[in-house]
């Protein structure tokens, strides 16, 4: 092989090595299905995914957002195989294991959906324990789960919000707790022209536990402390998020989804 051929081979090998290294250095962000906030089925990945992607672009780093089941995402964070997952509320249990970013989005208070024909009348719920006679279904890993257990309420966990709406429709659950924007979005997607079959209680979960307006229930980036340079990356992310907000990019993303906050 001549010198030119040898140099060409060396160049290709170096390029391949550089490409592999770049992929290895790509920062891993995780999320799951929570439309219209995060979803592979929505162009742009959903409202919060767009906010995170805009922040990543502002950071100027090599990164990728991967959609995985929520429980798997938490396991990957605990093992340090991913930098962060979103969106998550802040709970005392999670604070012991993870770091949090600045707030990504102020969430609407969680509402309790029910199917009108499944209940004789709209019950007057004033405490969490008032749910004891009813079948309550929650998304697996829901931040409110521990509070209901402490109140002695039996709950059933499901793997997706869509499945929860379907269980409600088929009258296999009396109540589900869900973000109202998400709940009505899914009802419209799954049962178009049948929205009148559903209703919500007047009281929210946050009101029931006396934490209405508590920012801990909003959406944050949850970060693995075991991921390499996680604290420095988190600081860089927070600074970039602030620039996304002050530049007007944040408001433009909110406007695309016509959501009121």
Residue pairs with C-beta under 8 A, 6 or more apart in sequence:
1 9
22 62
25 62
26 62
26 63
26 64
27 56
27 61
27 62
27 63
27 64
27 83
27 233
28 63
28 64
28 66
28 76
28 81
28 82
28 83
29 52
29 56
29 63
29 64
29 65
29 66
29 82
29 83
29 84
29 85
29 86
29 221
30 65
30 66
30 67
30 68
30 73
30 76
30 77
30 82
30 84
30 85
30 86
31 38
31 45
31 48
31 49
31 52
31 65
31 66
31 67
31 68
31 73
31 85
31 86
31 87
32 38
32 67
32 68
32 69
32 70
32 73
32 85
33 39
33 40
33 41
33 67
33 160
33 161
33 162
34 46
34 48
34 87
34 161
34 182
35 41
35 42
35 46
35 161
35 182
35 185
35 186
35 189
36 42
36 46
36 47
36 181
36 182
36 185
36 257
36 259
37 46
37 47
37 48
37 49
37 87
37 105
37 179
37 182
37 219
38 45
38 46
38 47
38 48
38 49
38 67
38 86
38 87
39 45
39 46
39 49
40 67
44 50
44 53
44 256
45 53
45 65
47 105
47 253
47 254
47 256
47 257
47 259
48 86
48 87
48 104
48 105
48 219
49 65
50 253
50 256
51 104
51 105
51 241
51 244
51 250
51 253
52 65
52 86
52 104
52 221
53 65
54 244
54 249
54 250
54 253
55 237
55 240
55 241
55 244
56 63
56 65
56 240
58 240
58 241
58 243
58 244
59 236
59 237
59 240
61 233
61 236
66 82
68 76
69 159
70 139
70 140
70 141
71 140
71 141
73 82
73 85
74 85
74 141
76 82
76 85
76 224
77 84
77 85
77 98
77 222
77 223
77 224
77 227
78 97
78 224
78 226
79 224
79 226
80 224
80 226
80 227
80 228
81 227
82 224
82 227
83 223
83 224
83 227
83 230
83 233
84 101
84 221
84 222
84 223
84 224
84 227
84 234
84 237
85 221
85 222
86 104
86 219
86 220
86 221
86 222
87 104
87 105
87 219
87 220
87 221
88 94
88 100
88 143
88 219
88 220
88 221
88 222
89 107
89 143
89 216
89 217
89 218
89 219
89 220
90 100
90 215
90 216
90 217
90 220
91 143
91 146
91 216
93 146
94 222
97 225
98 222
98 223
98 224
98 225
99 222
99 223
99 224
99 225
99 230
99 231
99 234
100 220
100 221
100 222
100 223
101 220
101 221
101 222
101 223
101 234
101 237
101 238
101 241
102 220
102 238
102 241
102 242
103 215
103 218
103 219
103 220
104 218
104 219
104 220
104 221
104 241
105 218
105 219
105 261
106 215
106 218
106 219
106 261
107 179
107 217
107 218
107 219
108 179
108 180
108 181
108 261
109 180
109 204
109 205
109 206
109 207
109 212
109 217
110 144
110 177
110 178
110 179
110 180
110 204
110 205
110 206
110 217
111 177
111 178
111 179
111 180
111 183
111 200
111 201
111 204
111 205
112 125
112 175
112 176
112 177
112 200
112 201
112 203
112 204
112 205
113 165
113 168
113 175
113 176
113 177
113 178
113 183
113 198
113 199
113 200
114 122
114 168
114 174
114 175
114 176
114 198
114 199
114 200
114 201
115 168
115 169
115 171
115 197
115 198
116 196
116 197
116 198
116 199
117 171
117 197
118 168
118 171
118 174
119 174
122 199
122 201
123 130
123 134
123 201
124 130
125 131
125 201
125 203
125 208
126 203
126 208
127 151
127 208
128 147
128 148
128 151
128 153
128 208
128 209
129 151
129 152
129 153
131 148
131 151
131 153
131 175
132 151
132 152
132 153
132 154
134 174
134 175
135 156
135 172
135 173
135 174
135 175
136 148
136 153
136 154
136 155
136 156
136 173
136 174
136 175
136 176
136 177
137 155
137 156
137 157
137 158
137 164
137 167
137 168
137 172
137 173
137 175
137 176
138 144
138 145
138 148
138 155
138 156
138 157
138 158
138 164
138 176
138 177
139 157
139 158
139 159
139 160
139 161
139 164
139 178
140 157
140 158
140 159
141 157
142 157
142 177
143 217
144 177
144 205
145 155
145 157
147 209
148 155
149 155
156 173
158 164
158 167
161 178
161 182
161 183
161 186
162 186
162 190
164 173
164 176
164 178
165 176
165 183
165 186
165 187
165 190
165 191
166 190
167 173
167 176
168 175
168 176
168 198
169 190
169 191
169 197
175 201
176 183
177 205
178 186
180 200
181 259
183 200
184 195
187 194
187 195
187 198
188 195
191 197
204 212
206 212
206 213
206 214
206 217
211 217
221 234
221 237
223 230
223 233
223 234
224 230
225 231
227 233
244 250
254 261
